[in-house]
Amino acid sequence: MNKIKKLSLEILSNHKIHFSTNFTDNKKALDKITIIRSKSLKNKLAGFITKIIKKEIRNDKFRINTTEPTSTEPTSTEPTHI
């Protein structure tokens, strides 16, 4: 596992509530949580954290859509009278 991924996952495991899908807000959150002197490292961490958050949201939406009944399936358990 590379350094960026490892650090990002460690930061997210402890401070996930501070991050969102916005890259700029994630950079500001990193400033508040950590002391990172390297601008490029901070940008890479914020970018990877943003990517992880977006992926989690996308996966959650996919799971919700696949568990909902489709319009062709009957939603009621009562028999229909035609």
Secondary structure as GFF3:
##gff-version 3
##sequence-region A 1 82
A	DSSP	alpha_helix	3	15	.	.	.	ID=ss1
A	DSSP	three_ten_helix	16	18	.	.	.	ID=ss2
A	DSSP	alpha_helix	23	33	.	.	.	ID=ss3
A	DSSP	alpha_helix	39	67	.	.	.	ID=ss4
###
